[in-house]
Amino acid sequence: MKLIRFGLPGQEKPGVVTTAGMLDVSAFGEDFGERFFESDGVARLAQWLTTHAATCPPVAEGTRLGAPLQRPSKIVCIGLNYSDHAAETGAAIPKEPIVFFKSTSAVVGPNDDLVIPKNSQKTDWEVELAVVIGKKASHVAEREALQYVAGYCLHNDYSERAWQMERGGQWVKGKSADTYAPLGPWLVTPDEIADVHKLPLWLTVNGQRMQNGNTKHLIFNIPFLIAYLSEFMTLLPGDVISTGTPAGVGLGMNPQVYLKPGDVIALGIEGLGSATQRAVAY
């Protein structure tokens, strides 16, 4: 199943993507948030659709999509999780996952504008596979970790590199500006993905291919990350784990390249859809 949320910012309604197009499932009576996921909402919605899909209103093509889930309790990100990205930034391959947080106020729809923050000079792009947690996870065994996944979605982990790396303290400062976490277009349930560790992912800026990777090159795979993080924190239904980016970010270029107003950033992951963001000034 592919879950969507559509409508004006702050007024999104739940929907699904079918072979016949997008459907409004507001009549199901639940949005896609923590309570939905913790109560086996995906399975309940699938069952509900077997008898109600024919009466669900269509969602018009071109309707704005929001993030495919309500604002999560946390966005946990993994740094330097592709060896080629570590190499381009001059960093050693981590012995354990590098973990940082991204403010949930950064979440926007997949095709919303990227607002370059006030006083930013080094806004950078990062195409990433995001994992959405489906049930409360604490001290999870790696062999059981995929049972805790509600689905996967596309994430552009925008970063202000000067704030991340030159201002001291934690990376979260460079990761959390408004519009820095576009998610979607869809939340795709695991049954639709044959192998989450064999997904091509890509990103272009103004039509030029910048990133071209594959999740088979993750240093720490998804079951390991879920188990690892659950040692240190409880992962709640709807929480997002962003798994890292391959090589091709602006920081790694010589000379470095950063985004400016008017730039168009497009990205995608096989099976998870694509998105386009236009950079605008603060």
Backbone bond lengths (Angstrom), bond angles and torsions (degrees), N, CA, C in turn:
res aa  C-N    CA-C-N  psi(-1)  N-CA   C-N-CA  omega(-1)  CA-C   N-CA-C  phi
1 M - - - 1.458 - - 1.532 109.55 -
2 K 1.317 114.46 145.79 1.460 120.95 175.49 1.523 108.33 -115.73
3 L 1.324 116.27 116.10 1.456 122.11 179.49 1.520 110.10 -94.36
4 I 1.323 116.17 140.75 1.465 121.98 174.76 1.515 108.85 -133.30
5 R 1.308 115.27 164.44 1.466 122.19 167.50 1.527 105.92 -133.53
6 F 1.307 116.38 134.70 1.460 120.29 -169.97 1.527 110.51 -135.74
7 G 1.326 115.06 156.77 1.456 121.14 178.23 1.509 111.82 120.05
8 L 1.330 115.34 -175.02 1.454 120.70 -178.44 1.530 111.57 -65.62
9 P 1.330 117.96 153.11 1.465 120.01 178.13 1.528 111.76 -54.34
10 G 1.312 116.04 129.37 1.457 121.48 -178.96 1.510 114.17 83.35
11 Q 1.329 117.22 -5.80 1.469 121.54 179.95 1.532 111.35 -125.96
12 E 1.306 117.17 24.12 1.457 120.59 -175.63 1.527 112.04 -65.33
13 K 1.319 114.49 145.23 1.461 123.25 175.73 1.529 108.55 -113.39
14 P 1.337 117.45 155.47 1.462 119.85 179.32 1.521 111.68 -80.80
15 G 1.325 115.26 147.01 1.447 120.69 177.79 1.520 110.73 -152.68
16 V 1.327 115.17 175.64 1.454 121.69 175.82 1.520 108.52 -134.80
17 V 1.332 115.00 158.28 1.457 121.64 175.01 1.520 107.72 -104.71
18 T 1.324 116.72 127.43 1.462 122.05 178.72 1.528 109.07 -124.76
19 T 1.321 115.83 174.79 1.464 119.87 176.89 1.522 111.38 -64.06
20 A 1.330 116.44 -20.55 1.465 120.89 179.31 1.523 112.66 -93.42
21 G 1.332 117.52 1.02 1.454 121.18 -178.59 1.516 111.83 118.89
22 M 1.322 116.03 -169.66 1.467 121.47 -178.41 1.522 110.26 -86.72
23 L 1.347 115.66 138.72 1.454 121.07 -179.69 1.522 110.54 -121.63
24 D 1.314 116.10 141.71 1.459 123.96 174.16 1.523 108.22 -82.28
25 V 1.346 117.62 118.37 1.463 120.58 179.68 1.523 110.97 -110.54
26 S 1.326 116.75 30.35 1.467 120.76 178.33 1.524 111.56 -56.10
27 A 1.329 117.26 -31.41 1.466 120.87 -177.62 1.526 111.96 -66.29
28 F 1.312 117.30 -17.41 1.473 120.06 174.75 1.516 110.67 -63.64
29 G 1.342 116.32 -28.22 1.454 120.62 171.76 1.504 116.28 92.06
30 E 1.333 118.24 9.39 1.458 120.68 -178.90 1.522 110.30 -140.39
31 D 1.316 115.86 142.42 1.448 120.86 170.70 1.528 108.17 -91.34
32 F 1.325 116.49 169.79 1.452 121.58 -173.54 1.524 110.14 -93.31
33 G 1.329 114.93 81.93 1.456 121.97 -179.58 1.512 110.75 -132.88
34 E 1.317 115.54 -163.81 1.463 121.13 -173.13 1.527 112.49 -56.26
35 R 1.324 117.35 -47.13 1.466 119.32 -177.90 1.517 112.00 -64.15
36 F 1.343 116.06 -38.46 1.461 120.50 178.50 1.521 110.41 -59.35
37 F 1.327 117.13 -49.98 1.459 120.21 -176.28 1.520 112.26 -69.67
38 E 1.334 117.84 -40.27 1.458 119.49 -175.88 1.523 112.77 -70.55
39 S 1.333 117.46 -17.39 1.468 121.77 -179.56 1.530 111.35 -105.79
40 D 1.328 116.73 29.44 1.459 122.42 177.41 1.529 110.90 58.01
41 G 1.332 114.24 42.42 1.453 119.87 -174.39 1.516 114.13 -62.89
42 V 1.328 117.99 -34.33 1.463 119.73 -178.92 1.525 110.14 -61.63
43 A 1.337 116.50 -46.66 1.467 119.94 179.44 1.530 111.08 -66.30
44 R 1.325 117.02 -39.43 1.469 119.74 179.82 1.525 111.37 -65.65
45 L 1.344 115.68 -40.16 1.457 119.27 178.51 1.527 110.74 -65.71
46 A 1.324 116.99 -42.34 1.465 120.12 178.41 1.524 111.06 -59.04
47 Q 1.314 116.26 -42.05 1.466 120.02 178.40 1.527 111.05 -65.84
48 W 1.317 116.48 -42.57 1.473 121.64 179.19 1.518 110.73 -60.59
49 L 1.318 116.95 -38.49 1.460 120.40 -178.13 1.520 113.05 -67.54
50 T 1.328 117.77 -24.81 1.463 118.98 179.74 1.515 111.98 -61.10
51 T 1.332 117.34 -25.99 1.469 119.94 -179.77 1.524 113.62 -114.73
52 H 1.336 117.73 -10.76 1.468 119.96 -174.89 1.523 115.03 -118.91
53 A 1.331 118.32 -7.29 1.459 119.76 -175.16 1.524 112.15 -56.96
54 A 1.328 116.71 -37.38 1.468 120.36 -176.01 1.517 112.56 -65.06
55 T 1.323 117.09 -22.00 1.473 120.56 -178.35 1.527 112.62 -100.85
56 C 1.341 117.53 -0.67 1.468 120.23 -179.98 1.529 109.48 -77.11
57 P 1.329 118.15 131.57 1.465 119.94 178.95 1.522 111.34 -65.39
58 P 1.322 118.50 144.12 1.460 120.37 174.89 1.526 110.48 -72.17
59 V 1.313 115.82 152.28 1.460 122.68 173.95 1.524 106.39 -101.67
60 A 1.311 117.00 123.88 1.462 121.07 -175.11 1.520 111.16 -64.44
61 E 1.336 115.62 140.33 1.453 120.51 173.29 1.535 108.92 -57.47
62 G 1.314 116.51 140.28 1.452 120.98 -178.86 1.512 114.45 91.19
63 T 1.337 117.29 -7.76 1.466 120.44 175.56 1.529 109.53 -63.93
64 R 1.342 116.23 137.53 1.461 119.16 178.97 1.520 110.86 -60.52
65 L 1.334 115.84 136.17 1.451 122.40 173.04 1.527 109.43 -101.95
66 G 1.321 115.21 134.85 1.453 120.26 170.29 1.516 109.70 -91.52
67 A 1.322 116.83 -176.82 1.463 119.76 171.34 1.528 107.90 -57.34
68 P 1.342 119.08 143.58 1.455 120.68 -173.27 1.522 114.95 -77.33
69 L 1.312 117.91 6.39 1.452 122.28 173.55 1.517 108.55 -144.64
70 Q 1.338 115.62 156.11 1.457 119.48 176.19 1.528 109.83 -63.70
71 R 1.315 115.60 163.36 1.462 119.56 -178.46 1.528 110.50 -53.45
72 P 1.330 117.67 121.82 1.466 120.63 -177.52 1.520 112.08 -75.53
73 S 1.331 115.80 167.04 1.463 118.54 176.42 1.523 110.90 -69.51
74 K 1.338 117.01 -28.84 1.465 119.68 178.40 1.524 110.22 -160.21
75 I 1.331 113.83 153.66 1.455 122.43 170.85 1.525 105.85 -117.84
76 V 1.323 115.58 113.74 1.461 121.87 -179.65 1.526 107.88 -103.85
77 C 1.317 117.02 125.70 1.460 121.50 -175.48 1.518 110.89 -114.65
78 I 1.321 114.64 150.14 1.457 121.84 179.22 1.521 108.39 -113.65
79 G 1.312 116.65 124.47 1.460 121.71 -178.81 1.516 112.54 -94.40
80 L 1.327 116.54 148.59 1.470 123.09 173.43 1.530 111.66 52.50
81 N 1.338 116.85 50.11 1.461 120.53 -175.87 1.530 112.70 -101.40
82 Y 1.321 117.01 7.36 1.466 121.67 169.42 1.533 106.45 -123.67
83 S 1.318 116.88 133.31 1.467 119.93 -174.69 1.522 111.68 -62.99
84 D 1.354 117.50 -34.94 1.463 118.41 -179.48 1.521 111.87 -69.39
85 H 1.342 117.01 -31.38 1.463 119.78 177.14 1.524 110.66 -71.43
86 A 1.338 116.86 -40.14 1.466 119.47 176.38 1.523 110.07 -59.54
87 A 1.335 116.24 -42.68 1.460 120.37 -178.23 1.525 111.78 -64.28
88 E 1.347 117.54 -42.28 1.459 119.12 -176.36 1.528 112.23 -68.73
89 T 1.330 117.02 -24.57 1.463 120.17 178.54 1.525 112.50 -94.05
90 G 1.341 116.76 0.77 1.457 120.88 178.50 1.512 114.14 76.37
91 A 1.342 116.89 19.19 1.463 120.90 -177.87 1.522 110.96 -100.79
92 A 1.314 116.08 151.19 1.461 121.03 175.03 1.528 109.45 -72.58
93 I 1.335 116.73 152.02 1.463 120.61 174.69 1.522 108.25 -66.63
94 P 1.325 117.85 125.73 1.467 120.12 -174.82 1.525 112.54 -64.82
95 K 1.325 115.91 143.58 1.462 121.16 173.86 1.525 110.95 -80.66
96 E 1.326 117.02 -29.30 1.464 123.39 172.36 1.526 107.13 -132.00
97 P 1.332 117.63 158.19 1.466 119.42 -179.65 1.525 112.44 -57.70
98 I 1.327 115.22 138.00 1.459 121.67 170.67 1.518 107.23 -85.66
99 V 1.310 117.01 122.07 1.461 122.22 -171.60 1.521 109.69 -116.59
100 F 1.320 116.60 131.80 1.456 120.94 172.97 1.531 108.43 -145.98
101 F 1.313 116.00 165.31 1.461 121.20 -179.18 1.525 110.31 -108.20
102 K 1.311 113.93 157.95 1.452 122.36 175.84 1.513 105.92 -127.86
103 S 1.315 118.09 132.77 1.455 120.71 -178.05 1.523 111.29 -62.06
104 T 1.327 116.25 136.76 1.465 119.69 179.80 1.525 112.33 -70.13
105 S 1.335 117.72 -15.74 1.465 119.86 176.26 1.523 111.78 -71.69
106 A 1.340 117.34 -7.54 1.459 121.56 177.09 1.528 112.33 -81.00
107 V 1.336 117.89 -11.95 1.463 121.47 -173.99 1.524 110.92 -69.06
108 V 1.341 115.43 132.49 1.471 122.77 174.26 1.526 107.74 -143.04
109 G 1.332 114.72 179.01 1.447 120.52 178.04 1.513 112.15 -72.46
110 P 1.330 117.23 163.89 1.455 121.30 -172.79 1.519 114.74 -65.58
111 N 1.321 117.32 -28.15 1.465 120.78 -176.65 1.531 112.82 -114.53
112 D 1.333 116.62 13.23 1.459 120.04 176.64 1.528 109.96 -70.44
113 D 1.323 116.14 158.06 1.463 120.56 178.20 1.525 110.96 -63.18
114 L 1.327 114.84 144.97 1.459 121.50 165.85 1.519 107.51 -86.73
115 V 1.316 116.70 117.70 1.463 120.57 176.33 1.526 108.13 -92.26
116 I 1.320 116.62 111.58 1.464 120.21 177.45 1.530 108.06 -67.74
117 P 1.318 118.45 122.48 1.460 120.44 -171.33 1.527 113.22 -61.92
118 K 1.309 114.18 156.16 1.462 120.71 174.16 1.524 109.43 -56.46
119 N 1.320 116.31 130.93 1.468 124.56 178.30 1.531 113.92 70.19
120 S 1.329 117.67 12.39 1.466 119.87 176.75 1.521 110.52 -81.95
121 Q 1.323 115.36 135.91 1.457 122.09 174.59 1.528 112.39 -119.09
122 K 1.340 117.40 -11.39 1.465 120.18 -171.29 1.522 111.80 -136.14
123 T 1.329 117.23 52.90 1.457 120.59 175.34 1.527 109.09 -78.49
124 D 1.320 115.83 126.62 1.465 123.88 -171.62 1.533 109.50 -124.01
125 W 1.321 116.40 163.97 1.475 123.76 -177.36 1.529 109.86 -109.71
126 E 1.336 116.84 157.12 1.472 121.92 174.85 1.527 108.68 -159.44
127 V 1.327 118.28 105.85 1.462 120.42 174.94 1.535 108.56 -75.19
128 E 1.340 115.80 133.53 1.465 119.81 -176.52 1.531 111.11 -144.61
129 L 1.322 114.37 150.18 1.454 122.55 168.77 1.523 108.43 -85.09
130 A 1.332 116.47 125.01 1.462 121.17 177.67 1.526 109.80 -107.37
131 V 1.317 115.67 136.90 1.461 123.59 177.86 1.525 107.98 -104.36
132 V 1.327 117.21 131.33 1.460 121.55 177.45 1.527 108.24 -106.44
133 I 1.319 115.99 125.44 1.462 121.99 -176.99 1.535 109.84 -77.08
134 G 1.346 115.78 139.56 1.452 120.43 -175.51 1.513 115.32 -104.98
135 K 1.340 117.10 -19.09 1.460 119.64 177.60 1.517 109.22 -153.30
136 K 1.318 116.02 158.29 1.454 122.45 -175.05 1.525 110.39 -54.63
137 A 1.337 115.95 128.41 1.457 121.45 -174.38 1.514 110.38 -126.48
138 S 1.316 116.49 118.89 1.458 122.54 176.56 1.519 107.89 -143.17
139 H 1.335 117.04 124.82 1.466 122.69 -178.85 1.527 110.72 52.60
140 V 1.318 114.63 55.55 1.460 122.11 -178.53 1.523 109.65 -84.66
141 A 1.320 117.30 138.35 1.458 121.82 173.83 1.526 109.69 -75.28
142 E 1.333 116.26 140.17 1.462 119.72 -177.67 1.525 111.60 -57.13
143 R 1.316 117.88 -38.09 1.469 121.17 -177.27 1.530 112.13 -67.04
144 E 1.334 116.53 -18.20 1.467 120.64 -179.17 1.521 112.65 -107.53
145 A 1.322 117.54 0.88 1.461 121.22 -166.87 1.521 113.09 -64.23
146 L 1.329 118.41 -37.68 1.459 119.29 -177.01 1.528 112.61 -66.74
147 Q 1.329 117.58 -16.28 1.465 120.97 175.32 1.535 111.34 -68.26
148 Y 1.327 117.09 -13.88 1.466 121.92 -178.03 1.529 112.25 -97.38
149 V 1.312 117.68 6.91 1.460 121.70 -176.68 1.530 110.36 -96.01
150 A 1.329 116.20 124.96 1.469 121.28 173.77 1.515 110.99 -83.32
151 G 1.330 116.30 -33.11 1.459 119.87 -178.68 1.512 111.74 171.03
152 Y 1.323 114.01 -172.48 1.456 122.07 -175.66 1.526 109.46 -133.08
153 C 1.327 115.71 151.70 1.457 119.22 175.42 1.528 110.43 -150.81
154 L 1.309 114.21 167.65 1.459 123.67 178.92 1.526 109.62 -83.24
155 H 1.334 115.94 139.20 1.467 120.99 179.30 1.527 109.02 -139.89
156 N 1.312 117.18 133.66 1.458 121.68 169.71 1.526 107.18 -103.11
157 D 1.319 116.04 104.32 1.470 121.77 -176.48 1.528 109.26 -83.06
158 Y 1.336 115.37 75.56 1.468 119.19 179.61 1.527 110.67 -60.36
159 S 1.323 114.26 146.79 1.466 121.03 -174.57 1.517 110.10 -141.07
160 E 1.321 116.94 136.35 1.465 121.40 169.64 1.528 105.88 -98.19
161 R 1.329 115.45 103.17 1.469 119.83 -168.30 1.521 113.49 -65.69
162 A 1.335 117.97 -35.75 1.470 118.46 178.93 1.522 109.96 -64.53
163 W 1.331 116.95 -42.78 1.461 119.91 -179.81 1.523 111.07 -69.91
164 Q 1.335 116.64 -32.22 1.460 121.60 -179.98 1.529 111.85 -71.48
165 M 1.342 116.49 -41.57 1.454 119.88 -165.50 1.526 115.03 -117.88
166 E 1.318 117.04 -16.56 1.464 119.37 -174.05 1.523 113.61 -114.10
167 R 1.320 117.75 -2.00 1.458 120.69 -175.01 1.530 112.97 -108.61
168 G 1.340 118.14 5.43 1.447 121.00 179.98 1.521 111.82 75.34
169 G 1.346 115.64 167.58 1.461 118.99 176.57 1.517 112.31 78.66
170 Q 1.320 116.49 -150.70 1.458 121.62 -171.20 1.532 112.26 -94.72
171 W 1.337 115.43 157.19 1.456 121.33 -179.43 1.529 112.53 -62.91
172 V 1.314 117.40 -22.92 1.475 120.91 -174.74 1.526 111.75 -53.95
173 K 1.322 117.80 -29.32 1.474 120.84 -179.57 1.523 111.63 -62.19
174 G 1.324 116.60 -34.08 1.449 120.37 -178.63 1.508 114.48 -91.14
175 K 1.324 117.02 3.68 1.462 121.24 -172.54 1.519 114.21 -118.12
176 S 1.310 118.70 -4.88 1.460 120.31 -161.33 1.516 116.28 -117.00
177 A 1.323 118.14 8.78 1.468 119.14 179.68 1.526 110.54 -62.23
178 D 1.323 115.86 154.66 1.466 120.32 175.76 1.530 109.25 -54.08
179 T 1.320 116.57 138.31 1.478 127.37 179.86 1.519 113.25 75.27
180 Y 1.320 118.98 7.13 1.469 121.45 -177.92 1.532 113.34 -83.96
181 A 1.339 118.28 3.97 1.470 119.78 179.64 1.526 110.93 -137.15
182 P 1.342 118.37 64.62 1.456 118.89 173.00 1.527 110.23 -68.48
183 L 1.335 116.60 129.66 1.460 122.78 -179.41 1.521 109.50 -120.11
184 G 1.321 116.62 143.21 1.452 120.51 175.77 1.516 111.74 109.22
185 P 1.347 115.98 -175.24 1.454 128.05 33.00 1.525 116.99 -80.15
186 W 1.323 116.89 -27.66 1.458 120.29 -173.07 1.518 110.88 -122.04
187 L 1.326 115.55 157.94 1.457 122.54 159.82 1.525 105.16 -102.39
188 V 1.328 116.67 115.17 1.463 122.12 -173.95 1.526 109.02 -103.10
189 T 1.322 116.90 125.69 1.458 120.61 -178.51 1.528 110.47 -71.89
190 P 1.333 117.55 152.44 1.472 120.97 -172.25 1.525 114.29 -58.76
191 D 1.321 117.98 -28.31 1.465 119.38 -177.61 1.525 112.52 -65.48
192 E 1.331 117.96 -16.46 1.458 121.31 179.71 1.527 112.75 -90.52
193 I 1.325 116.92 -5.98 1.477 121.45 -177.38 1.529 108.66 -112.90
194 A 1.324 116.76 114.06 1.467 120.26 -176.75 1.523 111.63 -64.16
195 D 1.322 117.00 -44.24 1.473 120.95 179.73 1.518 107.86 -150.90
196 V 1.318 116.83 106.64 1.462 121.26 -176.28 1.521 111.69 -67.28
197 H 1.326 117.13 -14.33 1.454 121.60 179.15 1.530 112.54 -97.82
198 K 1.330 116.53 20.26 1.466 121.19 175.07 1.528 109.87 -140.87
199 L 1.324 116.40 48.88 1.461 120.25 -176.86 1.527 110.52 -112.09
200 P 1.328 118.31 120.15 1.463 120.21 172.08 1.532 110.47 -65.50
201 L 1.328 116.61 142.54 1.465 121.73 175.26 1.518 108.19 -138.32
202 W 1.335 116.13 147.46 1.466 120.59 -171.30 1.518 109.89 -150.50
203 L 1.324 115.46 161.96 1.460 121.98 175.87 1.522 108.99 -152.76
204 T 1.342 115.93 139.74 1.459 121.57 174.49 1.522 109.84 -124.27
205 V 1.323 116.56 153.80 1.458 123.61 170.85 1.524 107.05 -124.01
206 N 1.324 115.39 119.87 1.477 121.32 -177.77 1.527 111.57 53.13
207 G 1.339 115.21 38.31 1.451 121.10 177.05 1.503 115.68 84.57
208 Q 1.323 118.33 -6.57 1.467 121.76 -179.48 1.527 109.86 -94.47
209 R 1.326 116.08 125.84 1.463 119.75 -179.38 1.527 110.04 -67.73
210 M 1.340 115.08 121.75 1.454 121.21 179.24 1.531 112.09 -106.91
211 Q 1.328 116.39 -41.18 1.457 120.73 -178.41 1.522 109.09 -123.65
212 N 1.310 115.48 139.52 1.455 121.67 -178.56 1.527 106.62 -152.12
213 G 1.329 116.71 91.49 1.457 120.67 -173.03 1.511 112.35 -129.51
214 N 1.322 115.71 -171.20 1.454 121.94 179.15 1.519 107.66 -152.30
215 T 1.334 116.42 138.93 1.466 119.97 -177.41 1.526 112.77 -66.49
216 K 1.335 118.04 -9.66 1.465 119.19 175.23 1.525 111.17 -66.95
217 H 1.326 117.06 -14.23 1.458 120.88 -179.24 1.534 113.04 -97.24
218 L 1.331 118.01 9.94 1.466 119.81 173.76 1.529 110.00 -58.44
219 I 1.315 116.55 135.41 1.466 120.23 175.56 1.523 109.57 -71.85
220 F 1.321 116.74 -47.61 1.465 122.66 177.83 1.525 107.14 -113.29
221 N 1.331 117.24 118.68 1.454 119.70 -174.86 1.532 111.75 -79.21
222 I 1.303 116.10 176.09 1.464 120.51 -170.99 1.520 113.19 -66.51
223 P 1.335 120.82 -46.28 1.468 118.16 176.83 1.526 112.44 -57.82
224 F 1.330 116.86 -41.13 1.461 119.32 179.04 1.521 110.79 -62.29
225 L 1.344 116.89 -44.00 1.469 119.97 -177.62 1.525 111.65 -62.87
226 I 1.321 116.95 -43.24 1.476 119.55 179.82 1.518 109.93 -62.55
227 A 1.334 116.51 -46.99 1.459 119.97 179.88 1.527 110.84 -62.65
228 Y 1.319 115.75 -43.63 1.467 120.75 -178.18 1.527 111.05 -62.19
229 L 1.324 116.34 -51.24 1.464 119.26 -178.14 1.516 111.82 -62.92
230 S 1.335 116.91 -34.69 1.471 120.13 -177.55 1.516 112.71 -70.34
231 E 1.341 117.43 -9.86 1.470 120.03 170.91 1.527 111.23 -70.65
232 F 1.326 116.37 -32.19 1.460 121.76 -168.65 1.520 113.77 -105.69
233 M 1.325 116.89 -19.18 1.466 121.26 -177.41 1.514 108.75 -156.21
234 T 1.319 115.43 155.81 1.462 120.05 172.21 1.524 108.72 -84.83
235 L 1.307 115.28 124.30 1.462 121.33 174.81 1.514 108.06 -88.49
236 L 1.325 116.44 126.95 1.460 121.54 -176.79 1.515 110.83 -100.41
237 P 1.331 117.59 155.61 1.461 120.45 176.89 1.530 110.93 -54.70
238 G 1.312 116.13 131.02 1.461 121.78 -177.02 1.504 114.41 92.39
239 D 1.331 118.42 -10.21 1.464 120.32 175.18 1.523 110.34 -63.66
240 V 1.324 115.39 150.77 1.457 121.79 -177.70 1.528 109.49 -114.85
241 I 1.340 115.75 132.40 1.456 121.99 169.74 1.517 106.88 -112.53
242 S 1.328 117.17 118.56 1.457 121.29 177.37 1.518 107.73 -98.68
243 T 1.351 116.73 123.60 1.458 121.03 -158.91 1.521 115.87 -93.29
244 G 1.337 117.98 4.24 1.454 119.62 177.37 1.520 112.28 109.53
245 T 1.334 115.63 167.74 1.458 121.02 -173.51 1.529 110.85 -125.09
246 P 1.333 117.25 147.59 1.472 119.93 173.81 1.523 111.77 -78.50
247 A 1.315 115.74 -179.11 1.464 121.42 -179.39 1.523 110.94 -63.90
248 G 1.347 114.51 160.18 1.453 120.66 175.58 1.515 114.12 115.28
249 V 1.335 118.25 12.27 1.463 120.57 178.07 1.526 109.38 -80.29
250 G 1.328 115.18 160.20 1.455 120.28 -178.85 1.511 113.54 -61.14
251 L 1.323 116.44 -34.69 1.461 121.74 179.13 1.520 112.04 -58.09
252 G 1.344 116.50 -33.52 1.450 120.25 -174.24 1.514 114.63 -86.19
253 M 1.334 118.52 -1.57 1.460 121.06 -177.01 1.531 111.30 -87.65
254 N 1.294 115.49 159.45 1.466 121.12 179.08 1.529 109.10 -131.24
255 P 1.345 118.81 102.73 1.470 126.14 1.75 1.528 111.72 -74.79
256 Q 1.319 115.44 161.02 1.457 120.59 179.03 1.530 110.69 -64.12
257 V 1.342 115.26 148.98 1.461 122.50 -178.93 1.523 108.68 -126.60
258 Y 1.336 116.50 130.76 1.458 120.02 178.76 1.523 110.36 -128.88
259 L 1.323 114.99 163.53 1.457 120.61 -172.99 1.520 111.71 -77.55
260 K 1.331 114.68 149.46 1.466 122.21 178.46 1.520 108.33 -135.59
261 P 1.338 117.80 159.30 1.463 120.10 179.54 1.525 111.07 -54.20
262 G 1.334 114.48 136.87 1.454 121.13 -178.79 1.516 114.33 98.18
263 D 1.330 117.72 -18.34 1.460 120.00 177.36 1.527 110.15 -65.83
264 V 1.325 115.87 146.56 1.462 122.23 178.31 1.528 108.07 -117.16
265 I 1.328 115.42 123.02 1.458 121.98 -177.23 1.528 107.89 -111.45
266 A 1.320 116.88 122.59 1.457 122.25 176.85 1.515 108.59 -120.03
267 L 1.328 116.64 144.84 1.459 120.66 -176.54 1.512 110.08 -154.64
268 G 1.319 116.01 161.35 1.447 119.68 178.48 1.510 112.19 -167.77
269 I 1.329 114.83 163.03 1.461 123.87 173.65 1.521 107.00 -134.83
270 E 1.316 116.96 134.19 1.457 120.38 -179.13 1.530 110.80 -55.21
271 G 1.319 116.96 126.59 1.452 122.58 179.66 1.506 114.74 87.41
272 L 1.345 117.39 -15.96 1.469 120.79 -177.07 1.523 112.27 -111.31
273 G 1.329 117.33 1.57 1.456 120.55 176.58 1.510 113.28 88.48
274 S 1.319 114.30 -175.06 1.456 121.25 -178.66 1.517 109.64 -134.03
275 A 1.324 115.89 166.07 1.462 121.81 -178.15 1.532 108.70 -148.26
276 T 1.324 115.60 158.28 1.455 121.05 177.30 1.514 109.14 -137.79
277 Q 1.316 116.17 130.68 1.456 122.01 177.85 1.534 109.75 -124.41
278 R 1.317 116.53 139.64 1.464 121.51 174.88 1.520 108.47 -105.58
279 A 1.314 116.62 130.74 1.456 121.04 178.37 1.521 110.24 -79.06
280 V 1.325 116.25 132.09 1.455 122.29 177.67 1.525 108.47 -129.84
281 A 1.316 116.12 156.94 1.463 121.10 178.64 1.519 110.98 -72.65
282 Y 1.331 116.50 153.62 1.456 121.90 176.89 1.527 110.02 -59.94
